Amino acid sequence: MSAKLKQLKSELSAELDSILKYWSKHTIDHQNGGFIGQIDFEEQIIADTEKGAVLNARILWSFSASYQVTKNEEHKKLAERAFNFLSKYFYDSEFGGLFWSINIDKTPKDTKNQIYALAFAIYGLSEYYAISKEEKALEIAINLYLKIQEHSFDPENKGYFEALTRNWRPIDDLRLSDKDANEKKTMNTHLHIVEAYANLFKVWKDKALQNDIIGLLETIHKYFINTETGHLRLFFDENWVEKPDVISYGHDIEAAWLLLQCAEIAEDKSLISRYKKHAVLMAEVTQEGLDTDGGLWYELDPKNNELVAEKHWWVQAEALIGFYNAYQLTDDEKYLDIVFKNWDFIKKYILDKQNGEWFWGVYRDYSLIEKDKAGFWKCPYHNSRACLELIQRIKD
């Protein structure tokens, strides 16, 4: 098994290099600054596309986090490019928030404060601060954290509201995307707020922040984790009345490892113990979504027992970490077998061997899902992180 793990580590190191080369070579916007807003599945740049805050923040995180492993100065320079662009054009210095998107000419387009985007900015900025000691990056990250606490946190019922206007007023359309329910509190946003806060705490040991992470993990345990089924509950109103929706296998397996990591960073022993159990339970039930080819299906509608028969790139990336994490916690090699099989699936169907990067995914018949190679939601974060996590977890 150690030989197989050594081989896996070697292949993931090479794949990380390939992912970063793709983003270095194909996505720098020399004409308009920053990074290109959209490249389609045929590698065509879609001109004049808006630029999204989430894409830029995730690029910032990916190159910053990768630099800590690769020590490649080009990666640090691209992290700096992402930081400069985000701090200058996405950060709203007037109201202290973050624009959801900007136009090609760098003017604000959608000015709402989508808390999910603020969280990813904190995540990326704190990672960049770790490699650069750029005080402005830490300052903006702290400011965004304080704004979330001031305007998004629900002091009465706990949890965080999804979105607000530019000047922090209530907003009617709270959705991240068209596929999401228009509800005030969602699993996805809470998951990424705690991820961001934990990353900020690594570089800024603030007691209030630590308490906010602990409180968030308590809230997630209480409302979002269904301890009977092991799956996540996804959508709630402001009073924690659930709006039942799909089972999201990708989020289940992502939360399995990521929430435990946040508990460890927060240094709360009781939460660490609790989230270790959650991590194994969630990995166990996520196996319901595994296909015989090693791929993990996207979603299941439990009401109609109807599978969303797609295998998305990010779901596979999170499966690599989540199942490896379960192996580390249990020493049960069945989880390791899932990792090997999933990586084989990724190599066979998800990697773009001709151009680099990962395809969006495949349908049941293995035909390509013809969506972006780079775009508003197609970023180097999930797949680079999967490589980085396993490279560091697999001991020589």
N, C-alpha and C positions, 0 to 999 in steps of 0.2 A: 504493500500500500504506500509506503514512503516513496518508492520510485515513481508511482503514479502521481503522488502529490507534488513531487519535485518537478515532474513534467508539466503538471497543471500550472504551477507557479511560473515556470519558464514561459509557457504559452500566454499566460495572462500578462506577464511583463511585456512580451512582444506586442500583445494586443493593445495594451495601454499606450505604448509608443505609436502604434498605428492610428489609434483614435486621436491622439494629440496632434499627430502629423496632419491628419485630415483637417482639423479645425485651424491649424496654423496655415495650411496651404490654401484652403478653399474659402474660408469664411471671413477673412480680414477685408473690411470695406475701405479700400484705399481712397475712394472718391468721396464718401460721405462721413467717414470716421467710424470708429467702433467696429462692429461686426455686421455682416450681411444679415438681413432680416429673414430671408427665406431662400432655400435651395430645394427644388423639388426632387422626386425620386429618380429622375433622369439626369440629375446634376445640373439642371438649368437654374440660373439665378433669376428669381422673380423680381424684376426691377420695381422700385418705388414702394416696396412693401414696408408697412409700419415695423418698428423695432419694439420688441416686447421686453419689459423689465425682467421677467422670469428668465428668459434666454440669456440676457446680459449678466444677471446675477449668478446664474449657474455656470456660465463660462468663467466668470471671476473665481468661483469656488474651485472649479475643475483644474484650472491651471495653477492656482495657489496650492491646492492640496497635492497635486502631482509634483510640483517643485520640491516639496518636502521629501519626496521619495527619489525623484530623478536627479535633483540638483542641476538640472538643465537650465542655463541662464535664459534661453529663449522662452521657456515656460514662464519664468518670472517676468519677463518683458511683456508677454501677452496678458498675464494677470494684471500688470500695471496699466496696460492699455484698457482693459475692461474696467478697472477701478476708475481711471480718469474719465472714461465715457459715462459711467454710471453716476459718479459724483457730480459731474458737470451738467448732464442733460436729463437724467432720470430723477435725481434727488431734488425735491421741491423745497428749496431753501426758504421760501416765503411761509409755507404752512408746516414744514417739517415732515412731509410725507414723501411718497414715491409715486411718480406717474406710472400708470399701468402700461401705457405705450406712448411712443413718440413718432412723429412723422419722419420721412426720409430727410427732411431739412432740419431735423433735430428740434423742432417745435413740439410742445406737448400735444398729444392727440386725445387719449382717454386719460383724464386727470383723476379718476377715482382712486381712493386708497383701498386697494384690495389687499387685505391683511396677509394673505398667502404670499404676495409679491414682496411686501415689507419683510416678511420672515426670511425669504431667500436672499434678500439684500443683506440682512444681518448675518446670515450664514456665510455668504461670500466675503463680506467685508471683514468679518472676524478672522476668516482663514487667511485673507490677504494681509491683515495686520500681523499675523503669526510669522509670515515670511519676510515682511518689509519693515515692521515697526513704524509704519506710516501713521502718525497720530490722527490725521484727518479721517482715515478709514475707521479707526476705533471710535472717534467722536461721532461720526454719522451713525455707526452701528448702535451706539448707546442712545443717541437721540431717537432713532427709530423704535428701539425697545421701549423707551419712556413714552413715546406717542401711542404705541400699542396698548401699554398699560393704562394710559390716561383715557383713551377713547374707545378701545375695542373690548377691554376687559369688562365683564358683567359682575360687579361687586355683590349684587343681590343673589344671583343664581349660579355664579361661577361660569367659567368658560369664556369664549371670545366670539364676538360678532364678526361676521364674514367681511364686510366692506362698509365704507363710508365715503362721503363726497370728499372733494379736495380739501375743503375747510372743515372736515370732520363732523358733518351732519349726517343723519340717517339717509339711506338710499334704498330705492325700491328694488332694483335688480342687483341681487347679491351674488349671482352665480359666477363661478370661475370660468365655465364654458357652457355652451348650449346643452350639453348632455347632463349637466348637473341640476339637481332639484334646487329651487329658489328658496333655501332655508337659511335661518340666521346663524346656526351653529353646525359645523361639519367636521367630520373626522379628519379629512384631508388637511384642512387648515390647522387644526389643533396639532396634528402630527408634525407639521413643518414649523409651527411656532416653537414647540418644545425642542425640536432638532436645532433650530437657530439659537434659541436661548442657551442650550447646552454648549454649542460651539463658541458663543460669546463668553460664557463662563470660563472656558478653558484659557482665555487671554485676559479676562477682567473678573477677578475674584470678588465680586460684589455680593454681600450677604442677602440683600433684597432680591437680586436676580436668582440666587440659589433657592430662596424660598418660593419664588414664582415658578421655577422649574419643578420643584417638589409638589406645589399646588396643582400644576398642570398635569403631572403624572397621576396624581390622585383623581383628578377630574376625568382623565382618560380611562383610568381603571373603572371608575364608577359608572360612566355612561357609555363609552364607546366600545369597550370590550365585552362581548357577550360570553360570560364564563360558562354558560351551558353548552353553546355550540363551538366556542373558540374563534368564531368569526367576529369581524368588526361591524358595529352599527355605524351607519354613514351619515344620516341626516336627522337633525332635531330642530324644533322651534326654540324660541328664547327660554321657554319654561321646561325644556328637556322632554317634550313630548316627541317620541320618535316618529319619523316619517319613513316607514319601511321601504327598502330599495334592494338593489342587487347585492350579491356576495362578490366582493372584489378580491380575487385571489392575489393579485399583485400587491394590493395594500395590506392584506393579511400578512404576507410573508415579509414585506418591508417593515411593517410595524413590529413584527416578531423580534427582529434583531435591533432595530433602531431605538425602540423605547427602552430596552435593557441598557443600551449604550448610554442613553441620556440619564438613566437612573445611576449608572456607575459614575458618570461625570459629576452628578449632583451629590455623590458620596452619601446616599441615604441607604443604610443597610436593609431596612425593612422593605423599601421599594425595590432594591436590587433582588432580594429574595423573591418578592412577588412577581417581578418581571422576568426572572429566570423561568418560573413556572409558566407564565404566559407565553414566553418565547418557544418553549417546547410544545405546549398545547397548540399554539397557532401554526407551528411548522407541521405538526401532526395532522391537523384538519385541512391545511392547504393541500395536502396530498390528494384530496378529493378532486382537485383541479389539474392534476398531472395526467398527461396523455402517455400512451405507451412509447412514444418516440422521445420522451424526456422533456418535451415542451410543456409549459404551464399555460393553461387557458386563461383568457382575460377575465371574464365575469360569468356569473350564473344568476338567472332570475329564479329565485327559489319558489315564487308563487306559481309559476307555470312550469317549473323544472326545465327551463329553457337556457341552453348554453349560448353565450356569445362566442361563437366558434372562431375566435381569432387569437393569435399568439403574438403579443406585442413585445417589442424589444425591451422596454423598461421592466416588464413583468419577469422576463428571463434573468435580467441583471439582478433584480432583487432576490430572485430564487437562489441564485448562486450564494449570496451572502447569508440569507435566512436559513437555508438548509445546512450550510457549513457551520453557522453559529449553533444550530441544534446539535450537530455532531460534536462540537467543542464542549457543549454542556452535558452531553449524555455518553459520549464515547460509543454511540450506536452507529455502526458503519452503514446502516441502511440509509442514513442521511447523506453520508459521503457518496454512496452509490448514486443517489439522486443528483448530487452536484456534478459528478462525472458525466452522467447521462444528459443532464441539462446543458453542460458545456458542449458536448458533442452535437446536441440539437442546434445550439447557437452557431457553432462553426459551420454546420451543414446548411442552415436555412436563413440565419439572421445576418451574418457577416457579409458585407459587400466586398468580396475578394478582389474585384476589379478596381474600385474607386476608393475603398476604405470606408470607415464608419459602419454603422449598423442600419439595416433596413428597418422601416417602421414595424414590420411584422409580416406574418403570413396567415392566410385563411386555412380552413380545414384541408383543402386540397393542395396546400403548399404554394398556391399562387400568391404573388406579392400584394400586400396592401399598399396601394399606390399613393402614399402620403409622403410628406417632407423627409428629406435627409437632414435638413437643418431648418429650424423655424420657431414659431412662437412657443411650441411645446416640445420640439425635438432638439434636445440639448445634449451636451457631453457629460451630463451629471450622473445619471444612473449607471451607464456602462463604465465610465472611468472610475466611479466609486466602487463598483463591483471588483474591478481589477485591483484597485488600491487596497481595499479591505482584505481580499484573499492573499495578495502578495505579502501583506504585513501579518496576517493570521497564520499562514503556513510557515512553520519554523523549519529552517534548514537542518 
